[in-house]
Amino acid sequence: MTMPIFDFSGKKVFVFGGTSGINLGIAHAFARAGARLTVASRNPEKVEAARAALSHTHDALGYALDVRDFDAVKAAVDDHKAKRGQIDVLISGAAGNFPALASSLSPNGFKSVIDIDCIGTFHVMRAAYDALAKPGAAVINISAPQAFIPMALQAHVCAAKAGVDMITKTLAIEWGPEGVRVNSVSPGPIEGTEGMERLAPTPEAKKRSAESVPLKRMGTVDDVADVCLFLASDAARYVSGVVLPADGGWTAGRGFGGLG
C-alpha cells in the first residue's frame, strides 16, 4: 500500500467503474489522501461493498448504474451535486474486454465494448460537465495501450480505447478555457486484475507479460493510482490533453522487442 504523497482533503472525487480492480484501487488511493469518494458501477452488491470500504475516513456515496444509460449517469451526477456539491476529480474507468478474433466476434460483442468504453466515457463526461468545479477540476479517463498499439484478439477494444483518447484530447481543448484539465491514463500489464486474468490466464503467460516490460515486472494497482493522484494534483496543473502510459516502459519497447 502506497502512503499518500498528495493531499486531497475535502476534495470530492467521483470514480465511475470504481468498485473493482484498478478503479477501486484508484478510489482507495484518493480516500487515503483525504478525499470524499463516490463510486458507480453496474453491480449493486459491489457498489455497496466498495462504498462501505471507502467510508473509513469519510462517508462514501455509491450508485448502481450502467454507463451505457445516459439518463442513469446524469441522475447519479445530479444527486451527487445535490448532496456533495461540485466534483473536483472525475475518473471514468468503466470498461469491457474479452479476447476474440475479429472473424468470429459478433457485431453485438463489438458494439457492447464500444458502448461501454467509448460511448460510456462520453456519457460520463457529458453528464458531469455542469457538476465539475470550474476552474480547477481534473478529469481522468482510464484508457489502455490498445488505443495506439494494434493487438490481435482486441479489435473491439482497440477501436473503443482509441475513441476514449480522442475524447480526452478534444475535451481538453474545449474545456481548458474554463480551467478544467482532461487527461487519460493508459495502464500496462497490471497484476491481479480481471483484465490480466483474461489476457494472461496461465502462469507462463503472466511470466511472459512481466518479461515484456522493460522494468521486468508487471505493475500494481497502486502504480496506476499514484499516476492518477499526480494528474489530479496541483503538481500537474499545466498538464492537459495527455495520454500518459503507466506501464513500466512497455509501450515504448513494443516496436523493438526489448533487450532480452
Secondary structure by P-SEA (a helix, b strand, c coil): ccccccccccbbbbbccccccaaaaaaaaaaaaccbbbbbcccaaaaaaaaaaaccccbbbbbbcccccaaaaaaaaaaaaaccccccbbbbbbbbbbbbbcccccaaaaaaaaaacaaaaaaaaaaacccccccbbbbbbbccccccccccccaaaaaaaaaaaaaaaaaaaaaccccbbbbbbbbccccccaaaaaacccaaaaaaaaaaccccccccaaaaaaaaaaaacccccccccccccccccccccccccccc
